[in-house]
Amino acid sequence: QAILAPPLGLPQDPARAAAARRPTQQHRPRTPCCCRGTRAMGNCCGNRPEDQADKDEKFGNGSKDLSEGPAAKTRGCTDIVWIPIFAAAWVLFLIVTFAGMLNGNPSKLYSPRDFSGAYCGVEENWNNGPNLVNTPTLSFTMNVTSTVELLMKQAVCSAPAAKVLTEGNSFFDPLLETQEERDAYLCNCCIQPCGGCDASIAVEDFTDATALVDTMQAKLAELTDFSNAASLFSTGGANGEMFSTSAFWEEATKWFNMVCVTDCSIDYTSINGSSDARTFTYKPPPDFNLYPIWMTLLGADTSNTMATKVTQLINQSFTFKALPESMCPYDPEYCVPFPGVQYAELKGSSLYCTFDFAGEVIDAIGDVAASALESVGVTAITSSATEELGKMAGDFLSAIDAFIIVSVLAFIIGIVFLVVLRFTIGICVWIAIVISILMFILGGAFIFTLSIQCSDAGLLETGIQTSVAIAIAGTTAVSQTITGEEVSEECTGDCQDYRGVQHYSKNGLSCVTWDDPSRTRM
């Protein structure tokens, strides 16, 4: 750039001329491109003195000296107070961990669970469950409700039972007194068409009570008398193909309860010779639609000869033998062993049992059939467990669009919240402070109110009475301070001579003076 010279004939300022000849930062020659940004890589353009001084300070003996490593004597710890706090946090973590190990039960992580969700081999189960500390193995017992449901319907909905319940005879009235009860019974048994019945019950009906009783007793004997176990799974047995086909074993989870027992040797033979064996008399669940009918037949008058055979049938033939409580620590209902079915330890685990037919059953149906039925039963049990996981995954996939929408909305709302918080952080802090102060005030008032609450007074009533008492005490104190007088609160009799400061009742109602003409004596 040109340097303007003074006009000719005027004297030139020596200092200004020297400054003009000295190049400024703006007019200095630009660093050649070969040295741009590479001052520490040689002397392409030379090093400036101030650069060398900065280098000496960083790597020499200055305050930024790193020649002896980052842990030099000139460096030290900061925020030392947080070291004991960090150590205390670790100690607290260890205490909580040990407390969890002592008070918890890590075996719940791998122990099998019974039909109710209780853990086998665990003493204290959730919801005051059974003590299963001595029964660590998961095995199976008969689900009596599902097993005899069809037999129960066959007995209750048979023609002889229907006649006793809905018709009666010239000597005895029907057990169901109202027509509404009769219609409900006929509908529940699908004897007459109704909205709650799709088809008739697929069981054989009997017109004669004797034939009904004989057939039902034979079927139930195969379930209650363990000596008939072989015929239970034979197509020639009284129950026919009900328990002898693969269809029964494909629904093994329906016919068996998963229970905790001492070991896999516990089965129907364990009852033989046991003095602690129990019994269980079946009745339908209270929420079952035929439960009232069952209880009506059970309570039928013994003098009613028309109902005698049916009543005796359901009173005597539906009683099952149950395992001792030492082997099966549940109610007898869940400890009825299935005749002819034994169990063996699942390979690789001593905590789970699998199906294994008794020798007499194998002799009756053959080795091939027994092996096939056992494998079907095992498959049904294992598939039921995996089915739950698959159901969970399927539910997730069916609702994945909702998960995606919720995730996107949560992300957007989170971003909006952060943006709004950026501009309103001060307001939020003050609101939090005010709320905290109010919480302390209200909490203190609440605790104070509770401390003076009478046993027969509600919280709101006590609060009102306390507020009135505080207000009156405050105004009285101010008034007496101003006037310098102390007013007596004494009175006699019905307090006609009262001249104190109380002008409100304890609930805040205004009081009137004794000589007020508007006052009405009670």
C-alpha positions as CSV (number, residue, x, y, z in Angstrom):
1,Q,0.0,0.0,0.0
2,A,1.2,3.5,-0.7
3,I,2.3,5.6,2.2
4,L,1.0,9.2,1.8
5,A,3.8,11.7,2.1
6,P,3.1,15.2,3.5
7,P,2.6,18.0,1.0
8,L,5.7,19.5,-0.5
9,G,7.1,22.3,1.5
10,L,5.8,21.1,4.9
11,P,8.2,19.6,7.5
12,Q,8.0,15.9,8.1
13,D,7.4,14.4,11.6
14,P,10.4,12.0,12.3
15,A,8.3,9.7,14.6
16,R,5.5,9.4,12.1
17,A,7.9,8.8,9.3
18,A,9.6,5.9,11.3
19,A,6.2,4.4,12.1
20,A,5.3,4.5,8.5
21,R,8.5,2.8,7.5
22,R,7.9,0.0,10.1
23,P,5.5,-2.7,8.8
24,T,2.4,-3.4,10.9
25,Q,0.9,-6.8,11.7
26,Q,-1.4,-6.2,8.8
27,H,1.4,-5.3,6.4
28,R,3.8,-8.1,7.5
29,P,4.7,-10.6,4.8
30,R,2.4,-13.7,5.0
31,T,3.9,-17.0,6.1
32,P,4.8,-19.1,3.2
33,C,2.4,-22.0,2.7
34,C,5.1,-24.6,3.3
35,C,5.3,-23.4,7.0
36,R,1.7,-22.7,7.6
37,G,0.6,-24.7,10.7
38,T,3.9,-26.5,10.9
39,R,6.1,-24.3,13.1
40,A,7.1,-27.2,15.3
41,M,8.3,-29.4,12.4
42,G,11.6,-27.7,11.6
43,N,13.0,-24.3,10.6
44,C,11.3,-23.9,7.3
45,C,10.5,-20.4,8.2
46,G,12.1,-20.2,11.6
47,N,10.6,-20.2,15.1
48,R,9.5,-17.1,16.8
49,P,10.9,-16.4,20.3
50,E,7.5,-16.5,21.9
51,D,6.8,-19.9,20.4
52,Q,10.0,-21.3,21.9
53,A,9.1,-19.8,25.3
54,D,5.7,-21.5,25.3
55,K,7.3,-24.7,24.4
56,D,9.8,-24.4,27.3
57,E,6.9,-23.7,29.6
58,K,5.0,-26.8,28.5
59,F,7.9,-29.3,28.3
60,G,10.5,-27.6,30.4
61,N,10.5,-26.5,34.0
62,G,7.5,-24.2,34.0
63,S,4.1,-24.7,35.6
64,K,3.0,-26.9,32.7
65,D,6.0,-29.2,33.0
66,L,5.3,-32.7,31.8
67,S,8.9,-33.9,31.5
68,E,8.4,-36.3,34.4
69,G,5.0,-37.5,33.3
70,P,1.5,-36.3,34.1
71,A,1.9,-37.2,37.8
72,A,4.7,-34.8,38.5
73,K,5.3,-33.2,41.9
74,T,3.6,-30.1,40.8
75,R,0.3,-31.9,40.3
76,G,-2.1,-33.2,42.9
77,C,-5.6,-34.5,43.6
78,T,-8.6,-32.2,43.4
79,D,-12.0,-32.5,45.1
80,I,-10.5,-34.9,47.7
81,V,-13.8,-34.7,49.7
82,W,-15.5,-36.9,47.1
83,I,-13.1,-39.8,47.8
84,P,-14.7,-40.8,51.1
85,I,-18.1,-40.2,49.6
86,F,-17.3,-42.6,46.7
87,A,-15.9,-45.2,49.2
88,A,-19.0,-44.8,51.3
89,A,-21.2,-45.5,48.2
90,W,-19.3,-48.7,47.6
91,V,-19.6,-49.7,51.2
92,L,-23.4,-49.1,51.0
93,F,-23.6,-51.1,47.8
94,L,-21.8,-54.0,49.5
95,I,-24.1,-53.8,52.5
96,V,-27.2,-53.8,50.3
97,T,-25.8,-56.7,48.3
98,F,-25.0,-58.8,51.4
99,A,-28.4,-57.9,52.9
100,G,-30.1,-59.1,49.7
101,M,-28.1,-62.4,49.8
102,L,-29.0,-62.9,53.5
103,N,-32.7,-62.0,53.3
104,G,-33.3,-63.1,49.8
105,N,-33.1,-66.4,48.1
106,P,-30.8,-66.8,45.1
107,S,-32.2,-70.3,44.5
108,K,-35.3,-68.7,43.1
109,L,-33.3,-67.9,40.0
110,Y,-33.2,-71.5,39.0
111,S,-35.8,-73.4,41.1
112,P,-38.8,-74.8,39.3
113,R,-42.2,-73.3,39.9
114,D,-45.5,-75.0,40.6
115,F,-49.0,-74.3,39.2
116,S,-49.5,-71.3,41.5
117,G,-46.1,-69.8,40.8
118,A,-44.5,-70.9,44.1
119,Y,-40.8,-72.0,44.0
120,C,-40.0,-75.6,44.8
121,G,-37.4,-76.0,47.5
122,V,-38.1,-72.6,49.0
123,E,-39.5,-72.1,52.5
124,E,-41.2,-68.7,52.1
125,N,-43.1,-68.1,48.9
126,W,-45.0,-65.1,47.8
127,N,-48.6,-64.3,49.0
128,N,-48.1,-66.6,52.0
129,G,-47.6,-69.6,49.7
130,P,-46.8,-73.1,50.9
131,N,-43.6,-74.1,52.6
132,L,-41.8,-76.1,49.9
133,V,-38.3,-76.3,51.4
134,N,-38.5,-80.1,51.6
135,T,-40.0,-80.6,48.1
136,P,-37.5,-79.4,45.6
137,T,-38.6,-81.5,42.6
138,L,-41.3,-80.5,40.1
139,S,-43.7,-83.4,39.2
140,F,-47.3,-83.9,38.3
141,T,-50.6,-84.9,39.9
142,M,-54.1,-85.2,38.6
143,N,-56.1,-82.1,37.8
144,V,-59.3,-83.5,39.3
145,T,-61.5,-80.7,38.2
146,S,-60.6,-81.1,34.5
147,T,-60.5,-84.9,34.7
148,V,-63.9,-85.5,36.1
149,E,-65.8,-82.5,34.6
150,L,-67.3,-84.6,31.8
151,L,-68.2,-87.4,34.2
152,M,-69.8,-84.8,36.6
153,K,-71.9,-83.4,33.7
154,Q,-72.9,-86.9,32.7
155,A,-74.3,-87.6,36.2
156,V,-75.9,-84.2,36.8
157,C,-77.4,-83.8,33.4
158,S,-78.7,-87.4,32.9
159,A,-82.3,-88.1,32.4
160,P,-82.8,-89.5,36.0
161,A,-81.2,-86.4,37.5
162,A,-83.3,-84.1,35.3
163,K,-86.4,-85.8,36.3
164,V,-85.6,-85.5,40.0
165,L,-84.6,-81.8,39.6
166,T,-87.4,-80.5,37.3
167,E,-90.3,-82.9,37.3
168,G,-90.7,-84.9,40.6
169,N,-93.6,-87.3,40.9
170,S,-96.8,-87.7,42.8
171,F,-95.0,-88.2,46.0
172,F,-92.1,-85.7,45.8
173,D,-91.8,-82.2,44.4
174,P,-89.0,-81.3,42.0
175,L,-85.8,-80.3,43.9
176,L,-85.6,-77.0,41.9
177,E,-88.5,-75.0,43.2
178,T,-88.9,-72.2,40.7
179,Q,-89.3,-72.3,37.0
180,E,-86.4,-69.9,36.5
181,E,-84.1,-72.4,38.3
182,R,-85.4,-75.2,36.1
183,D,-84.9,-73.3,32.9
184,A,-81.3,-72.3,33.9
185,Y,-80.5,-76.0,34.7
186,L,-81.9,-77.2,31.4
187,C,-79.9,-74.5,29.5
188,N,-76.7,-75.3,31.3
189,C,-77.0,-79.0,30.5
190,C,-78.1,-78.2,26.9
191,I,-81.2,-80.3,27.4
192,Q,-83.2,-77.5,25.8
193,P,-82.0,-74.9,23.3
194,C,-80.8,-71.6,24.7
195,G,-78.4,-68.8,23.9
196,G,-75.6,-70.2,26.1
197,C,-75.7,-73.7,24.5
198,D,-74.2,-74.6,21.1
199,A,-74.7,-78.4,21.2
200,S,-75.7,-81.2,23.5
201,I,-73.1,-82.7,25.9
202,A,-71.2,-85.5,24.1
203,V,-71.8,-88.2,26.7
204,E,-74.1,-91.2,26.9
205,D,-77.4,-90.6,28.5
206,F,-79.3,-93.1,30.6
207,T,-83.1,-93.3,31.2
208,D,-82.7,-95.7,34.1
209,A,-81.0,-94.6,37.4
210,T,-79.5,-98.0,38.0
211,A,-77.8,-98.1,34.6
212,L,-76.5,-94.6,35.2
213,V,-75.1,-95.5,38.6
214,D,-73.4,-98.7,37.4
215,T,-71.7,-97.0,34.5
216,M,-70.5,-94.0,36.5
217,Q,-69.2,-96.1,39.3
218,A,-67.2,-98.2,36.8
219,K,-65.7,-95.1,35.2
220,L,-64.8,-93.5,38.5
221,A,-63.4,-96.7,39.9
222,E,-60.6,-96.6,37.3
223,L,-59.7,-93.2,38.6
224,T,-60.1,-93.8,42.3
225,D,-59.1,-97.5,42.6
226,F,-55.4,-97.8,41.7
227,S,-55.7,-101.5,41.0
228,N,-57.7,-100.6,37.9
229,A,-54.9,-98.4,36.5
230,A,-54.2,-100.8,33.6
231,S,-57.7,-100.6,32.3
232,L,-57.8,-96.8,32.5
233,F,-55.5,-96.5,29.5
234,S,-57.0,-99.4,27.6
235,T,-59.6,-98.8,24.9
236,G,-61.5,-101.7,26.4
237,G,-61.8,-100.0,29.8
238,A,-64.9,-98.3,31.2
239,N,-63.7,-94.9,30.1
240,G,-63.1,-96.1,26.5
241,E,-60.9,-93.8,24.5
242,M,-61.0,-90.9,26.9
243,F,-57.5,-91.6,28.3
244,S,-56.1,-94.1,25.9
245,T,-55.5,-92.0,22.8
246,S,-52.9,-89.4,21.9
247,A,-55.5,-86.7,22.1
248,F,-55.5,-87.0,25.9
249,W,-51.7,-86.6,26.1
250,E,-51.6,-83.7,23.6
251,E,-53.5,-81.8,26.3
252,A,-51.4,-83.0,29.2
253,T,-51.3,-79.5,30.8
254,K,-55.1,-79.7,31.1
255,W,-55.2,-83.0,32.9
256,F,-52.2,-82.6,35.2
257,N,-51.1,-80.1,37.9
258,M,-47.5,-79.2,38.2
259,V,-46.6,-79.6,41.9
260,C,-43.5,-79.7,44.1
261,V,-42.7,-83.1,45.6
262,T,-39.8,-84.7,47.4
263,D,-38.5,-86.6,44.3
264,C,-39.7,-88.2,41.1
265,S,-40.5,-91.5,42.7
266,I,-43.7,-90.0,44.2
267,D,-46.7,-91.4,42.3
268,Y,-49.9,-93.4,42.9
269,T,-47.9,-96.3,44.4
270,S,-46.6,-94.0,47.2
271,I,-50.0,-94.1,48.9
272,N,-49.9,-97.9,49.3
273,G,-49.1,-98.7,52.9
274,S,-49.0,-95.0,53.9
275,S,-50.7,-94.1,57.2
276,D,-50.7,-90.4,56.3
277,A,-52.6,-90.7,53.0
278,R,-55.5,-88.2,52.6
279,T,-58.7,-88.1,50.7
280,F,-60.4,-85.5,48.6
281,T,-64.1,-85.4,47.8
282,Y,-64.8,-83.6,44.5
283,K,-67.3,-80.8,43.9
284,P,-67.4,-78.3,41.1
285,P,-65.8,-74.9,41.5
286,P,-68.2,-72.4,43.0
287,D,-68.2,-70.3,39.9
288,F,-69.2,-73.2,37.7
289,N,-72.7,-73.0,36.3
290,L,-73.7,-76.5,37.6
291,Y,-72.3,-75.9,41.1
292,P,-75.8,-75.0,42.5
293,I,-77.3,-78.2,41.0
294,W,-74.5,-80.3,42.5
295,M,-75.1,-78.9,45.9
296,T,-78.8,-79.3,45.6
297,L,-78.4,-83.0,44.8
298,L,-75.9,-83.4,47.7
299,G,-78.4,-81.8,50.1
300,A,-81.4,-83.8,48.9
301,D,-83.6,-85.4,51.6
302,T,-82.7,-89.0,52.2
303,S,-86.4,-89.8,52.4
304,N,-86.7,-88.8,48.7
305,T,-86.4,-92.3,47.2
306,M,-86.6,-90.7,43.7
307,A,-83.2,-89.0,44.3
308,T,-81.5,-91.6,46.4
309,K,-79.4,-93.3,43.8
310,V,-78.2,-90.1,42.2
311,T,-77.4,-88.6,45.6
312,Q,-75.5,-91.7,46.7
313,L,-73.6,-91.6,43.4
314,I,-72.2,-88.1,43.8
315,N,-71.7,-88.6,47.6
316,Q,-69.7,-91.8,47.4
317,S,-68.1,-92.3,44.0
318,F,-66.3,-88.9,43.7
319,T,-63.9,-89.4,46.6
320,F,-60.2,-89.7,45.6
321,K,-57.0,-90.8,47.5
322,A,-54.4,-88.0,48.0
323,L,-50.7,-88.1,48.8
324,P,-49.5,-87.4,52.3
325,E,-48.7,-83.8,53.1
326,S,-45.0,-84.8,53.7
327,M,-44.8,-85.8,50.1
328,C,-47.1,-83.2,48.6
329,P,-47.4,-80.1,50.8
330,Y,-50.7,-78.8,49.3
331,D,-54.4,-79.2,49.9
332,P,-55.6,-82.7,49.1
333,E,-57.2,-81.4,45.9
334,Y,-53.8,-80.8,44.3
335,C,-52.2,-84.0,45.5
336,V,-54.3,-86.7,43.9
337,P,-52.0,-89.0,41.9
338,F,-52.9,-90.1,38.4
339,P,-53.4,-93.9,38.3
340,G,-50.9,-95.8,36.1
341,V,-48.6,-92.8,35.6
342,Q,-45.1,-92.8,37.1
343,Y,-42.3,-90.3,36.7
344,A,-38.6,-90.3,36.0
345,E,-35.9,-87.5,36.3
346,L,-35.5,-85.4,33.2
347,K,-32.1,-86.0,31.7
348,G,-29.6,-83.4,32.8
349,S,-31.7,-82.2,35.7
350,S,-32.7,-83.7,39.1
351,L,-35.3,-80.9,39.7
352,Y,-37.8,-81.9,36.9
353,C,-39.7,-85.1,36.3
354,T,-41.1,-86.5,33.1
355,F,-43.8,-89.1,32.3
356,D,-43.1,-92.8,32.6
357,F,-45.9,-95.4,32.5
358,A,-46.1,-98.1,35.1
359,G,-45.3,-101.7,34.1
360,E,-48.9,-102.9,34.3
361,V,-50.0,-100.1,31.9
362,I,-47.2,-101.0,29.5
363,D,-48.3,-104.6,29.6
364,A,-51.9,-103.6,28.8
365,I,-51.2,-101.2,25.9
366,G,-47.8,-102.3,24.7
367,D,-44.3,-100.8,24.7
368,V,-44.7,-98.9,21.4
369,A,-48.0,-97.3,22.4
370,A,-46.7,-96.4,25.9
371,S,-43.5,-94.8,24.4
372,A,-45.6,-92.9,21.9
373,L,-48.0,-91.6,24.5
374,E,-45.1,-90.7,26.9
375,S,-43.4,-88.6,24.2
376,V,-46.6,-86.9,23.3
377,G,-47.1,-85.9,27.0
378,V,-43.6,-84.6,27.3
379,T,-43.9,-82.6,24.1
380,A,-47.2,-81.1,25.4
381,I,-45.6,-80.0,28.7
382,T,-42.5,-78.5,27.1
383,S,-44.4,-76.9,24.3
384,S,-46.7,-75.2,26.8
385,A,-43.7,-73.5,28.4
386,T,-42.3,-72.3,25.1
387,E,-45.8,-71.3,24.0
388,E,-45.8,-68.7,26.7
389,L,-42.6,-67.1,25.4
390,G,-43.9,-67.3,21.8
391,K,-47.1,-65.7,22.9
392,M,-45.2,-62.8,24.5
393,A,-43.2,-62.3,21.3
394,G,-46.3,-62.5,19.2
395,D,-48.1,-59.9,21.4
396,F,-45.1,-57.7,21.0
397,L,-45.1,-58.0,17.2
398,S,-48.8,-57.4,17.0
399,A,-48.4,-54.2,19.0
400,I,-45.1,-53.1,17.5
401,D,-46.7,-50.1,15.7
402,A,-47.9,-48.8,19.1
403,F,-44.4,-49.3,20.5
404,I,-42.9,-47.3,17.6
405,I,-45.5,-44.5,17.9
406,V,-44.9,-44.2,21.6
407,S,-41.1,-44.2,21.2
408,V,-41.2,-41.5,18.5
409,L,-43.6,-39.4,20.6
410,A,-41.5,-39.9,23.7
411,F,-38.4,-38.7,21.7
412,I,-40.2,-35.6,20.4
413,I,-41.7,-34.7,23.8
414,G,-38.2,-35.2,25.3
415,I,-36.7,-32.8,22.8
416,V,-39.5,-30.2,23.3
417,F,-39.1,-30.5,27.1
418,L,-35.3,-29.9,26.9
419,V,-35.9,-26.8,24.6
420,V,-38.6,-25.4,26.8
421,L,-36.5,-26.1,29.9
422,R,-33.6,-24.2,28.4
423,F,-35.6,-21.0,28.4
424,T,-37.6,-21.6,31.6
425,I,-35.0,-23.1,33.9
426,G,-35.1,-20.2,36.2
427,I,-38.9,-20.4,36.6
428,C,-38.7,-24.1,37.2
429,V,-36.1,-23.7,39.9
430,W,-38.1,-21.1,41.7
431,I,-41.3,-23.1,41.4
432,A,-39.4,-26.1,42.9
433,I,-38.2,-24.0,45.8
434,V,-41.6,-22.5,46.5
435,I,-43.2,-26.0,46.3
436,S,-40.6,-27.4,48.7
437,I,-41.2,-24.6,51.2
438,L,-45.0,-25.1,50.9
439,M,-44.5,-28.9,51.4
440,F,-42.6,-28.3,54.6
441,I,-45.2,-25.8,55.9
442,L,-48.2,-28.1,54.9
443,G,-46.4,-31.2,56.2
444,G,-45.7,-29.5,59.5
445,A,-49.3,-28.3,59.8
446,F,-50.5,-31.8,58.9
447,I,-48.3,-33.5,61.6
448,F,-49.3,-30.8,64.2
449,T,-53.0,-31.5,63.4
450,L,-52.5,-35.2,63.8
451,S,-50.8,-34.7,67.1
452,I,-53.9,-33.0,68.6
453,Q,-56.5,-35.0,66.8
454,C,-59.1,-36.7,69.0
455,S,-60.0,-40.3,68.4
456,D,-63.6,-39.5,67.3
457,A,-62.8,-36.5,65.2
458,G,-62.0,-36.4,61.5
459,L,-58.9,-34.8,60.0
460,L,-60.8,-31.9,58.4
461,E,-62.8,-31.2,61.6
462,T,-59.6,-31.2,63.7
463,G,-58.0,-28.8,61.2
464,I,-60.9,-26.4,61.4
465,Q,-60.9,-26.5,65.2
466,T,-57.1,-25.9,65.3
467,S,-57.3,-23.0,62.9
468,V,-60.1,-21.4,64.9
469,A,-58.2,-21.9,68.2
470,I,-55.0,-20.4,66.7
471,A,-56.9,-17.4,65.3
472,I,-58.7,-16.7,68.6
473,A,-55.5,-17.1,70.6
474,G,-53.6,-14.7,68.3
475,T,-56.3,-12.0,68.3
476,T,-56.7,-12.3,72.1
477,A,-53.0,-12.0,72.6
478,V,-52.8,-8.9,70.4
479,S,-55.9,-7.3,72.1
480,Q,-54.6,-7.9,75.6
481,T,-51.2,-6.5,74.7
482,I,-52.7,-3.3,73.4
483,T,-55.2,-2.8,76.3
484,G,-52.9,-4.2,79.0
485,E,-55.9,-6.2,80.4
486,E,-56.1,-9.9,81.1
487,V,-59.6,-11.2,80.6
488,S,-60.7,-14.1,82.7
489,E,-62.1,-17.3,81.1
490,E,-63.9,-18.5,84.3
491,C,-67.6,-19.2,84.4
492,T,-70.1,-21.0,86.6
493,G,-73.1,-23.1,86.0
494,D,-74.4,-22.7,82.5
495,C,-71.8,-19.9,82.0
496,Q,-74.3,-16.9,82.1
497,D,-71.6,-15.0,83.9
498,Y,-68.9,-15.7,81.2
499,R,-67.1,-12.6,80.1
500,G,-64.1,-14.1,78.3
501,V,-62.8,-13.5,74.9
502,Q,-64.4,-16.6,73.2
503,H,-66.8,-15.4,70.5
504,Y,-66.7,-18.5,68.3
505,S,-67.4,-22.1,68.8
506,K,-64.7,-24.7,68.2
507,N,-65.9,-25.1,64.6
508,G,-65.9,-21.4,63.9
509,L,-69.5,-20.5,64.4
510,S,-70.3,-17.1,65.9
511,C,-71.5,-17.1,69.5
512,V,-74.3,-14.8,70.8
513,T,-74.5,-13.2,74.2
514,W,-76.8,-14.5,76.9
515,D,-79.0,-11.4,76.8
516,D,-79.4,-11.4,73.0
517,P,-83.2,-11.5,72.4
518,S,-82.6,-13.5,69.2
519,R,-81.1,-16.4,71.3
520,T,-83.4,-19.4,71.7
521,R,-83.1,-21.7,74.7
522,M,-82.9,-25.4,74.0
